Amino acid sequence: MRRYSLYLFDFDNTLFDTSAGIEAILMRALPAVGVGYTPSLFQGTLGLSMDQVFDKYVGDPALYDTYTDEFMKVVQSDAYLTAKPFPETREVLGELVRRGARIGIVSGKKRYKIERLMGDWGMGDIPEFIVGFDDTERHKPHPDPIQKALDFFGIPLDDVLYVGDSPNDPAAAKAAGIDCAVVNRHDGSTPDGLPCTYEVGSLTGILDC
């Protein structure tokens, strides 16, 4: 893997293990509309937006308001505070900064939650720019969130790498015209065979040049 001047990171299950919070949302929202929750179902929802989960597992427009109401009750709670960085996150981000790279975060998570978690874990000063759910009307797999970060940094597209873990991430990176690395920790949370520029087993893989 070659070096890049700018690294943009997804947040959920890329930098931080947020699976417990995501599971809490699904365990409340899906049964409320008659969909039984199982651990196997959980694996199929990682990386999907709220609407994508609804379309995949529910689909009945008459149930959408109930689903979103229950979904948002957990989203607006403090369940997200159960998230914690993966063991290598701090080391990798710190090393990239030491090498002179610039760092941004582009995520479907609300920006204030990302800022809170990064700050709580002593990494609040690392990302120069964060794009969260509320910052664009369209979300991944559309390129809009990545494009907003690209507009901020002003770095040529061929010198930018987006790092994520779900199908929406390489799709958004491709649509934005940049390279993508998929982090597949082989724990079942990341689908195999996602089209990307690189696949790594952990964040440390992007340090190998």
KOLTOR-152616 format. One record per residue (C-alpha): residue in three letters; x, y, z. Coordinates in steps of 0.25 Angstrom, whole numbers, padded with zeros to 4 digits, always signed. Layout:
<atoms>
ALAXYZ
...
</atoms>
This chain:
<atoms>
MET+0000+0000+0000
ARG+0006+0014-0004
ARG+0005+0026+0005
TYR-0005+0036+0004
SER-0006+0051+0008
LEU-0020+0050+0013
TYR-0027+0038+0021
LEU-0042+0039+0023
PHE-0048+0029+0032
ASP-0062+0023+0034
PHE-0065+0023+0049
ASP-0074+0012+0053
ASN-0067-0002+0054
THR-0055+0005+0047
LEU-0048+0014+0057
PHE-0058+0010+0069
ASP-0065-0003+0072
THR-0079+0002+0073
SER-0086-0011+0071
ALA-0093-0011+0085
GLY-0100+0002+0082
ILE-0104-0003+0068
GLU-0110-0015+0074
ALA-0117-0008+0085
ILE-0124+0000+0074
LEU-0128-0012+0066
MET-0133-0020+0078
ARG-0143-0008+0080
ALA-0147-0003+0066
LEU-0149-0017+0059
PRO-0158-0024+0069
ALA-0166-0011+0070
VAL-0170-0014+0055
GLY-0171-0029+0056
VAL-0157-0033+0052
GLY-0151-0043+0062
TYR-0137-0039+0065
THR-0126-0050+0064
PRO-0110-0049+0065
SER-0110-0054+0051
LEU-0119-0043+0046
PHE-0109-0033+0053
GLN-0098-0037+0044
GLY-0106-0033+0032
THR-0109-0019+0037
LEU-0095-0014+0040
GLY-0091-0002+0031
LEU-0105+0000+0026
SER-0113+0013+0029
MET-0126+0014+0036
ASP-0134+0014+0024
GLN-0126+0003+0017
VAL-0129-0006+0029
PHE-0144-0003+0028
ASP-0144-0006+0014
LYS-0136-0019+0015
TYR-0144-0025+0027
VAL-0157-0018+0028
GLY-0162-0011+0015
ASP-0176-0008+0019
PRO-0178+0008+0018
ALA-0189+0007+0028
LEU-0179+0003+0039
TYR-0168+0013+0036
ASP-0172+0024+0046
THR-0173+0014+0057
TYR-0159+0008+0053
THR-0152+0022+0052
ASP-0158+0026+0065
GLU-0153+0014+0073
PHE-0140+0015+0065
MET-0138+0029+0069
LYS-0141+0027+0084
VAL-0128+0019+0085
VAL-0120+0028+0076
GLN-0123+0040+0084
SER-0120+0033+0097
ASP-0106+0031+0103
ALA-0105+0016+0097
TYR-0094+0021+0088
LEU-0084+0023+0100
THR-0082+0008+0101
ALA-0073+0010+0088
LYS-0058+0008+0090
PRO-0047+0010+0080
PHE-0041-0003+0074
PRO-0027-0006+0081
GLU-0019-0001+0069
THR-0027+0012+0066
ARG-0019+0022+0075
GLU-0006+0016+0070
VAL-0009+0016+0055
LEU-0015+0030+0055
GLY-0003+0036+0063
GLU+0007+0029+0054
LEU+0000+0035+0041
VAL+0000+0049+0048
ARG+0015+0047+0051
ARG+0017+0043+0036
GLY+0011+0056+0032
ALA-0002+0051+0027
ARG-0015+0059+0030
ILE-0027+0052+0036
GLY-0042+0053+0035
ILE-0054+0045+0038
VAL-0066+0043+0029
SER-0077+0036+0036
GLY-0092+0033+0036
LYS-0092+0035+0052
LYS-0096+0049+0057
ARG-0084+0058+0058
TYR-0085+0062+0072
LYS-0085+0047+0076
ILE-0072+0045+0069
GLU-0066+0058+0075
ARG-0070+0053+0089
LEU-0064+0039+0087
MET-0051+0044+0081
GLY-0050+0054+0092
ASP-0053+0044+0103
TRP-0042+0035+0098
GLY-0032+0046+0097
MET-0032+0047+0082
GLY-0040+0059+0080
ASP-0029+0067+0074
ILE-0025+0057+0063
PRO-0036+0059+0052
GLU-0036+0072+0045
PHE-0050+0071+0040
ILE-0062+0062+0043
VAL-0074+0060+0034
GLY-0085+0054+0041
PHE-0100+0050+0038
ASP-0105+0064+0039
ASP-0095+0070+0030
THR-0101+0065+0017
GLU-0115+0062+0012
ARG-0110+0050+0005
HIS-0102+0039+0012
LYS-0093+0028+0008
PRO-0093+0021-0002
HIS-0095+0034-0009
PRO-0082+0042-0010
ASP-0087+0055-0003
PRO-0081+0053+0011
ILE-0067+0049+0005
GLN-0068+0061-0005
LYS-0071+0070+0007
ALA-0058+0066+0013
LEU-0050+0067+0000
ASP-0055+0081-0002
PHE-0050+0085+0012
PHE-0036+0079+0010
GLY-0034+0082-0005
ILE-0024+0070-0007
PRO-0023+0064-0021
LEU-0032+0051-0022
ASP-0021+0042-0025
ASP-0014+0045-0012
VAL-0026+0042-0003
LEU-0030+0029+0003
TYR-0044+0026+0010
VAL-0044+0015+0021
GLY-0056+0007+0024
ASP-0063-0006+0027
SER-0076-0008+0020
PRO-0082-0008+0006
ASN-0086+0007+0006
ASP-0071+0011+0009
PRO-0064+0006-0004
ALA-0077+0010-0012
ALA-0076+0024-0007
ALA-0061+0025-0009
LYS-0062+0020-0023
ALA-0073+0030-0026
ALA-0064+0041-0020
GLY-0053+0037-0029
ILE-0043+0032-0018
ASP-0036+0020-0013
CYS-0042+0011-0002
ALA-0037+0001+0008
VAL-0047-0008+0015
VAL-0043-0013+0029
ASN-0048-0027+0030
ARG-0045-0033+0044
HIS-0051-0046+0040
ASP-0060-0046+0052
GLY-0072-0047+0043
SER-0076-0032+0044
THR-0070-0029+0030
PRO-0075-0036+0017
ASP-0064-0043+0010
GLY-0061-0039-0005
LEU-0064-0024-0004
PRO-0059-0017-0017
CYS-0048-0008-0012
THR-0033-0003-0014
TYR-0028-0011-0002
GLU-0033-0020+0008
VAL-0026-0021+0022
GLY-0028-0029+0034
SER-0027-0017+0044
LEU-0024-0002+0043
THR-0009-0005+0045
GLY-0010-0011+0030
ILE-0011+0003+0025
LEU+0003+0007+0031
ASP+0010-0004+0022
CYS+0016+0004+0011
</atoms>
